[in-house]
Structures are given as C-alpha cells and as structure tokens.
Amino acid sequence: MSAKPMFDLAVSETDYLIVSLEHTCIHSACVAFLRPEHQGVTFNLDEAGRYSEARVNADLEYYDNGRRHMAILASAVAQHQAPVVLLTELASGALKHTHQLLLAKREGATQHG
C-alpha cells in the first residue's frame, strides 16, 4: 500500500493558494489559508482552497493585497512533505518569489483608494 502524499496537488500549475495574513500569527507558527469558496480558514494544505489565476487576477486587491491576503502558487508548496506550511518558510522567502509575479502584474493596475 503506497502512502498518500501530504499535499495532493490535483490542480493546474496556475492555481493559487491564498494565505490569510490576518489569521497567520507568530504564535501559531503555521500559515493559515483560505478554504474553498471563502468558507473560513485552515492550516491544513489538503483543506486549502485552490483559486484560479484568472480569479486571483480579477480581484488582486482582495486576493493579493499584502495586508489581509497573499496569493502563492499551489505548485510552490507541492514539494512540502508536511501538511502545513511554517511561518518561517513563508518569511524566509521560500515562497515569496511566486508572490512577486502577482506584484509585477499589479504595478500597471489602478490602485483602490
């Protein structure tokens, strides 16, 4: 019997996980993600919602504003052997390079007041 992967990436390479920065705190040591269809938050990657690139880019002010939420490529966390992402991994830059792709796209967008 083969073991189930800790994080099953049965999604497109352009799908995103949305980090809930307001629910991720230093004391928890784990990153919180939005569940599918905004049904709360979870620390478990298998329970995290997968959001399409089109959906994220259609509302960057919500999905990737850097204050409440941050979008990261689902494929960037597929390599994890643990069911959670530690805050230190996010802060160290291990996942930040994917965030920069969205920031670059946003530079030309109109800023919301």
Secondary structure per residue as TSV (DSSP state, phi and psi in degrees):
chain	resnum	aa	ss	phi	psi
A	1	M	-	360.0	125.9
A	2	S	-	-88.7	147.9
A	3	A	-	-77.6	142.3
A	4	K	-	-71.8	136.3
A	5	P	-	-60.2	148.6
A	6	M	S	-64.4	-36.8
A	7	F	S	-128.1	107.7
A	8	D	-	-85.6	106.7
A	9	L	-	-91.1	71.0
A	10	A	-	-93.0	55.1
A	11	V	S	-139.5	168.9
A	12	S	-	-67.4	154.3
A	13	E	T	-67.0	-11.9
A	14	T	T	-104.2	12.4
A	15	D	-	-80.4	149.8
A	16	Y	E	-120.4	151.8
A	17	L	E	-103.9	144.5
A	18	I	E	-108.9	115.3
A	19	V	E	-77.1	130.2
A	20	S	E	-92.6	98.5
A	21	L	T	-66.5	-31.9
A	22	E	T	-72.3	-21.1
A	23	H	T	-101.4	-6.2
A	24	T	-	-94.7	118.7
A	25	C	-	-127.5	160.6
A	26	I	T	-58.1	-36.9
A	27	H	T	-70.4	-28.6
A	28	S	T	-77.6	-27.4
A	29	A	-	67.4	-3.7
A	30	C	B	-120.1	151.1
A	31	V	-	-84.4	134.4
A	32	A	-	-94.7	137.8
A	33	F	E	-119.8	150.4
A	34	L	E	-67.9	141.2
A	35	R	-	-78.4	171.4
A	36	P	G	-57.0	141.6
A	37	E	G	53.8	33.9
A	38	H	G	60.6	32.6
A	39	Q	-	-90.3	57.7
A	40	G	-	90.2	-165.2
A	41	V	E	-127.1	161.5
A	42	T	E	-147.8	154.9
A	43	F	S	-97.8	-11.2
A	44	N	-	-89.3	120.8
A	45	L	G	-60.0	-35.1
A	46	D	G	-67.3	-19.2
A	47	E	G	-99.9	-4.6
A	48	A	S	-72.3	145.2
A	49	G	-	-75.2	147.1
A	50	R	-	-106.2	124.7
A	51	Y	B	-116.8	133.1
A	52	S	-	-69.7	155.1
A	53	E	H	-58.6	-40.0
A	54	A	H	-62.0	-42.4
A	55	R	H	-66.0	-43.1
A	56	V	H	-64.3	-48.0
A	57	N	H	-68.4	-23.3
A	58	A	H	-71.1	-21.6
A	59	D	T	-146.2	64.7
A	60	L	H	-61.4	-32.2
A	61	E	H	-61.7	-28.8
A	62	Y	H	-90.5	-53.2
A	63	Y	H	-78.4	-22.7
A	64	D	T	-146.4	53.9
A	65	N	-	-91.6	-8.9
A	66	G	S	77.5	-4.3
A	67	R	S	-106.8	-52.6
A	68	R	S	-103.2	-36.6
A	69	H	E	-136.7	154.8
A	70	M	E	-142.9	126.0
A	71	A	E	-88.1	133.0
A	72	I	E	-130.6	146.1
A	73	L	E	-62.6	131.9
A	74	A	H	-59.3	-36.1
A	75	S	H	-65.7	-22.7
A	76	A	H	-71.0	-25.4
A	77	V	H	-101.9	-2.0
A	78	A	T	-62.8	-24.7
A	79	Q	T	-76.2	-12.0
A	80	H	-	-67.9	138.5
A	81	Q	S	-97.6	0.5
A	82	A	S	-112.0	154.7
A	83	P	S	-78.4	0.2
A	84	V	S	-132.2	161.1
A	85	V	-	-108.6	125.4
A	86	L	B	-76.8	145.2
A	87	L	H	-56.1	-36.0
A	88	T	H	-63.3	-31.9
A	89	E	H	-68.5	-38.4
A	90	L	H	-70.5	-44.8
A	91	A	H	-70.4	-28.1
A	92	S	T	-73.4	-13.0
A	93	G	T	99.8	-0.3
A	94	A	T	-60.6	-29.7
A	95	L	T	-116.5	-9.2
A	96	K	H	-64.6	-30.5
A	97	H	H	-59.0	-30.5
A	98	T	H	-72.1	-33.1
A	99	H	H	-63.7	-34.9
A	100	Q	H	-63.1	-28.0
A	101	L	H	-61.6	-43.8
A	102	L	H	-70.5	-37.5
A	103	L	H	-61.6	-38.3
A	104	A	H	-64.6	-39.7
A	105	K	H	-66.6	-33.7
A	106	R	H	-74.1	-23.1
A	107	E	T	-53.5	-35.4
A	108	G	T	-88.0	-5.5
A	109	A	S	-82.7	156.0
A	110	T	-	-71.2	134.6
A	111	Q	-	-84.8	140.7
A	112	H	-	-83.9	136.3
A	113	G	-	-64.7	360.0
